[in-house]
Amino acid sequence: MADRRTPIAAAALAVLALAGCSPEPPDEPGLFVLGVDGMDPVILQRLMDEGKMPNASRLAVEGGFQSLGTANPPQSPVAWSTFVTGRDPGGHGVFDFVHRDPKTYLPISSATPPVEPGEAIELFGWYLPVSGESPVNTRGGTPFWDALHDAGVDVEVYRIPGNYPPTPSDAKVLSGMGTVDMRGGYGVYTWFTDRPVQGAQHLKGDIQLVSVQDDDLDGTPDTVRGSLKGPPDLFHLPPGQIPGDADYLTAPVTFRIDPDRDEVLVEAGGGRALLKEGEWSEWMPLGFDALPAGMMNLEGIVRFYARQVRPHFEVYASPVNVSPAAPAQDVTTPSGFATELYALLGHFYTQGMPEETNALKDRLFDDDDYRRQVALVQEDSGAMIDLALGRFQRGDMTFFYLSDIDLQCHMLWRLGDPKDPSAPPHPAFEPEAAHTHGQDIEGYYRHVDQVLGRVLDRVPEDTLVIVMSDHGFQSQPRTAHLNSWLRDQGYLVLKDGKRTGQIATGDVDWSKTRAYGLGFNGVYLNLAGREAQGIVDPGAADALLGEISSRLQGWADTEKAAPVVRRVFRARDIYSADRVAEAPDLVVGYDAGYGCSDESTLGEVVEATLEDNTSRWSGNHLMDPEVVPGVLLSNKKIPGTGHDLPDVTATLLSHFGVPAPAGMEGRDIFTP
């Protein structure tokens, strides 16, 4: 692809190059941390033994390689928040991807607590806010970058998960996983097609059924018109109202089909891109007018993929990302760091999980489409890590996050088990795709090794380099419906004797329900005085928790003659500090091969308690922490073993002689 840097970017790079020649760098070793989401020690060891990870092997020989204890539960926002703060969830307050609101029993985001709606003045159909709160990051504790920055260390952090909305800081930090798209979601794509899509209402994208029109009246239908949704149209919504499908600002998009070739010209936001089938556009800016006369124009960016031009029309549009050129909301600290990066890189993904897993899960993408899109993410990350390395000097601390492995293991495990190549086929196995893509996960590991090689080649010779992951991975051939199990055990009761229903639609009889599940690993008691309609006496809670734990640990998959749950943990036993009361009462540690269903995670009760996992989301790590440890590699000898995430955090501070903030746990991995 062409060089996307602007003249401003070229000038800035020249200034950087000159700046690198003048003041003397600090006379102390720097620290570069590569955070690789989902890298598994068993897979890594096998590939190193086979000679396929030479740079990781180099680190293992020079320094050390061992498993790294993950968080409980081993979910990415929980684990990364534990690393960021050096505290367990009782200290930082992130217990799951999904939390619950005890006032309503409804699932809420773990990233931001509910915000009370403010007040607004209604004027000719417009709502002008006069009060209200902005969403804030629920994570507590002191991020390691603040402690380092306050001590005078030049620190930069790229794509750190769990930092959206960004916590106030003077350190240069780009937020990663958890950062929303312009719609406020976590990746809502748009699919333009001229044929109906079965079950479109259940898919995770905006499915637009379009027709090919003869706009120029030349007798040849060749024009398709559609629109892209951007931010909610908040100035037309009463405070607190949830946006409906028609309550978003939109931008028009036009597709002009070549009459002779399988090509389409995309026109959006004043930009144009000519695409052949199977081609991606570059980023195209879009403007969304929130107020008339251009008083508030919000800029997003989008990429298009021409999957098919004829005989059927199928064009994919990425989620509309926040534009780093003019961010409609902060995605960095300081806020100007985003535009600084844009000046040097051009546009880049700001959405938290940029890989298009949703379109692959929805079976609108095949594995070829998915691999092409992941290659764009890798290109994007490659340019950014080259920039980070160019800015790195002795005495600096840089953290760089790579998503290469985690999402690909989630989506591609069905095509071949990289942890146990002799394992039986996954229930979601696709023979034809496996022939082409069965080794793709291994390829993504090797790509990480190539990135590590670039780091080792470019950092100053005495730099301490650490590679770490937040958790490992396992196959998930079976899916557990926790709320259905609670129903069958008599702990959760639905109204009118029903067997299926949802918390969100009012189907649960709270006058008879003693426990319910929300989130991927959590069980809550319907506790009197805490839940809105609680019935469990606090004095009886301990005995009830013991009873549920015992039964969960006895939950057997009779079809597979295997335990479903390995261990069950009480929050008060595994968490400390002042936010333990916000935790689920029980944390369910599923055994290898099992994980909670999406339905149960969001409070739904289905008929079955166990099913084969036929979803393309086929690998997982939301299990007992002991079956999915992470990875720890360093170019410096690690004298002991048994380390976990807070130990890495403590090491970052210890390297620079910075005292640990209050509440931070962990010990320096290099101290015997």
Beta strands, then each sheet from edge to edge (+ up, - down):
strand 1: 31-36
strand 2: 64-68
strand 3: 98-100
strand 4: 107-109
strand 5: 120-123
strand 6: 126-129
strand 7: 155-160
strand 8: 172-175
strand 9: 190-193
strand 10: 206-209
strand 11: 223-232
strand 12: 248-257
strand 13: 263-268
strand 14: 271-276
strand 15: 284-291
strand 16: 296-302
strand 17: 304-308
strand 18: 314-317
strand 19: 321-322
strand 20: 332-333
strand 21: 397-402
strand 22: 464-468
strand 23: 474-475
strand 24: 478-480
strand 25: 501-502
strand 26: 515-517
strand 27: 522-525
strand 28: 556-557
strand 29: 562-563
strand 30: 565-570
strand 31: 586-590
strand 32: 594-596
strand 33: 604-605
strand 34: 610-612
strand 35: 619-620
strand 36: 630-634
sheet 1: 2+ 36- 22+ 1+ 21+ 7+ 8+ 20-
sheet 2: 3+ 4-
sheet 3: 5+ 6-
sheet 4: 10+ 9+ 18- 17+
sheet 5: 11+ 12- 13+ 14-
sheet 6: 15+ 16- 19+
sheet 7: 23+ 35-
sheet 8: 32+ 24+ 34-
sheet 9: 25+ 33-
sheet 10: 26+ 27- 31+ 30-
sheet 11: 28+ 29-
end
